[in-house]
Amino acid sequence: MEVYNSKYLHLAFFADQELIEMTWLPLTDKMKPEEYKQEFLNYLDIILKFRPKKIIPDTRDMFFLIDPELQEWTNQTIFPPSLEMGLNKAAFVISQEMIAQLSIEQTMEEYEGVKFITRYFDDKEEAKAWVLSL
């Protein structure tokens, strides 16, 4: 069930699998840091409402570079409440944009990000199979 839609991000929740799919869109190449923060605050509202345990961030079309300041903001603002409510398994479908992908991985390797059980995949179906097997 689709639960959020913007020009940068789509979120779908699957209650029977306790799964949320987070799909970043190509317009992220135009996204500004304030918009990145707002998208993640909207995401936080959604996950606190639906309380998924697993997530598939599809970052194939994520072209926004998460600078170190935003990586820290994400680790301090978004990850703690996510972990507290039980969301701790992430199967990333990786970006084809190498610099953007590196910034995503750096975000997950800091502070709270390391508390997630995380793997990276080229294929969405493989990502889904893995995260649902946990």
N, C-alpha and C positions, 0 to 999 in steps of 0.2 A: 504494500500500500504506500503510495507516494505521500509523504508528510511535509515536504518543504521543497520549494522551487524558487530559484532566483536566476539571474543571468550568469552567475558564477558557479552555482552549486545546486544539485538535486539530492534529496535524501529520501530513501524508501525504507520502510520498516516491515519486517516479516516476523510477526508475533510468535508463530509456531516454532521458529528457529532462534528466537531471541537475537535477531540479526538486524543490523542497520547497514544499508549500502550508501556510501557517500561518493557521489560522482561529481568530480570537478569538471568544469566546462572550458572550452577554448578561450572564451573571453577573459579568462584569468590573466591573459597577457596584458590586459588593460587595468587590472585590479590595483587599487592603491592600498597602502598599509592599513588605513582606517577601515576600508571595506573588508579586508582580510579579517580584521578583528571582529567586525560586525557579523560576518558570515559564521565565524566560530562561536560567537555568543548566541546566535540563532540556533546553531547546531547543538550547543549546550542545553538550551531550553528544550529542544526536541528529545535529546537523550535522557534528560531528567524526567520528562513526561512518560516516555515509552520504556525506559530502563533496559536497553539491550545489553547482552553480555559479550557480543561479538560484533566486529565491524569489518567491512571491506571498503577501505578507501581506494576508489578507482582514480588514480592520479595520472592516467595516460594523457589527459588533456590539461593537466595542471602546468601552466607556464609561468606562474607567479614565483618569484624567488623569495624565500623566507629568510630574511636577514637575521643575524644573531640576536638582535633586540626582539624581533617577533618570535624567534625560537624560544627565547627565555619567557616571553609573555605567554606563549602557548603552554609551556611547561608549568608555569605558575598559576595560570588562570583556568585553563581548560582541562588539563590532565588530572589534577587532584580530585575534583568532583566526579570525573568520569570513573576513576579507579575506585573511589569510595562507594559508588552505586553498583560496582561489579563489572563494569566494562573493562576487560583486560586482555582481550584477544583481538589482534589486528592482522589481516591478510591484505597487504598492499598490492595493488596492480600498478606496476611502476610506470612512471613518466618516461616518454621517449626523449624528453629534453634533459640532457645529462646534468646540467647545472641545477635545474629545478629539482630533479630527483635527489641530487646530493643534499640540497637544503632540507628536503623532507627527511632523509635518513639522519642528518645531523640533529634535527628536532627530536627524533625518536631516540637518539643516543644520549640525550642529556637528562639530568635530574629525574623527573617523574616518568619520562618517556621510556626509560629502561625497565620500568616495572610492567610494561605490557609484554605479552607473549606475541612476538612479531616475526612475520616472514614476508618476503617480497617475491612477487610472481610476475611473469610476462603475460600470463593467461588468466582471465577472470574466472573461468570455470575451475581451473586448478586452485586458485585462491579460495574460492567458495568451498570446494571439496575439503581442503585442508582445514579451514576455520570451522567448518561444521563437524569435523571429525574430533575436535577437542572437547 
